[in-house]
Amino acid sequence: VQLQACGGGLVQAGGSLRLSCAASGRSFSTDGMGWFRQAPGKAREFVAAVSAAGTSSYYADSVKGRFTISRTAGASRVNLQMNNLKPEDTAVYYCAGKTGTGSYMNARGYGYWGQGTQVTVSS
């Protein structure tokens, strides 16, 4: 599976962006999907995830109430709506497919990754 993330860009603090991740090669409809991010000089961190059926979602504390992850059951696309963006949200955002067991927050459980899309939030 190849993942293609898009929707990043430059936005002022308080603004919104919508990231999207699509698959090619095969469907990821049976996999949980997650978004991670990595800021310069920092480790990659979990942002949000959604179960394969789209019925359960998980968020990092830092984005709860501001970000919403969504997918349509059976669809090979997952979205991340980001509202009330803050400068500390600036990072490269990666989508990933969960192929292992364990917590959705653990990057080690994800077996395939997209190339990343840059999000920059100015103050």
C-alpha positions in Angstrom: 0.0 0.0 0.0 1.2 3.5 -0.8 -0.2 6.4 1.1 -0.4 9.9 -0.2 -1.0 12.8 2.2 -2.0 16.2 1.2 -3.7 19.4 2.5 -0.8 20.9 4.4 0.2 24.5 4.1 0.8 27.8 5.9 -1.9 29.2 8.1 -2.2 31.8 10.9 -2.8 30.8 14.4 -6.5 30.1 15.0 -7.0 29.0 11.4 -7.9 25.6 10.0 -6.5 23.0 7.7 -7.9 19.7 6.5 -5.4 16.9 5.8 -6.3 14.0 3.6 -4.6 10.6 3.1 -5.4 8.3 0.2 -4.2 4.9 -0.6 -3.0 3.3 -3.8 -2.0 -0.3 -4.5 -4.7 -1.8 -2.3 -7.4 -0.6 0.0 -6.6 0.1 3.6 -10.3 -0.3 4.6 -9.5 -3.2 7.0 -6.7 -1.3 8.8 -6.8 1.3 11.5 -5.3 4.5 10.4 -3.4 7.1 12.3 -1.8 10.5 11.9 1.6 11.3 13.5 3.7 14.5 13.3 7.3 15.4 13.7 8.5 18.9 14.4 12.2 19.9 13.7 14.5 18.5 16.4 11.7 16.5 18.0 10.6 12.9 18.0 7.7 11.8 16.0 4.5 11.9 18.0 1.0 10.5 17.8 -1.8 12.9 16.8 -4.9 10.9 16.1 -6.2 7.5 15.0 -9.3 5.9 13.8 -10.4 2.2 13.8 -10.9 0.3 10.6 -14.7 0.6 10.9 -14.4 4.3 11.8 -16.4 3.7 15.0 -13.6 4.5 17.4 -11.1 7.4 17.4 -8.2 8.4 19.6 -6.4 11.7 20.1 -3.4 13.1 21.8 -4.2 15.3 24.7 -2.6 18.3 22.9 -5.2 18.2 20.0 -8.4 17.0 21.7 -11.2 19.3 21.0 -9.4 20.9 18.1 -8.7 18.0 15.6 -11.1 15.5 14.2 -10.1 12.3 12.4 -12.6 10.7 10.1 -13.0 8.0 7.5 -15.9 6.4 5.7 -16.1 2.6 6.3 -14.8 0.8 3.3 -13.2 4.0 1.8 -9.5 4.3 1.2 -9.3 7.8 2.5 -8.8 9.2 6.0 -9.1 12.9 6.9 -7.8 15.1 9.7 -9.7 18.3 10.3 -7.5 20.7 12.3 -9.2 23.7 13.8 -7.9 26.5 16.1 -4.3 25.7 15.0 -1.5 26.8 17.2 2.2 27.5 16.4 3.1 24.4 18.3 1.2 22.4 15.8 3.8 23.2 13.2 5.3 19.9 11.9 5.4 17.4 9.1 2.3 15.3 9.4 2.3 11.6 8.4 -0.5 9.2 7.8 0.0 5.6 8.6 -1.7 2.2 8.4 -2.0 0.1 11.5 -1.0 -3.5 10.9 0.0 -4.6 14.4 -1.7 -5.1 17.7 -1.5 -2.8 20.7 -2.1 0.8 21.3 -3.1 3.1 18.4 -0.7 5.6 19.9 2.3 3.5 19.4 4.0 4.1 16.0 5.6 0.7 16.1 2.1 -0.8 15.3 2.0 0.9 12.0 3.3 -1.0 9.0 3.1 1.5 6.2 3.5 5.3 6.1 2.9 8.2 3.7 5.5 10.7 2.7 4.3 13.5 5.0 2.8 16.9 4.4 4.1 20.2 6.0 1.9 22.2 8.3 3.2 25.6 9.4 1.2 27.8 11.8 2.4 31.4 12.1 1.8 33.4 15.3 
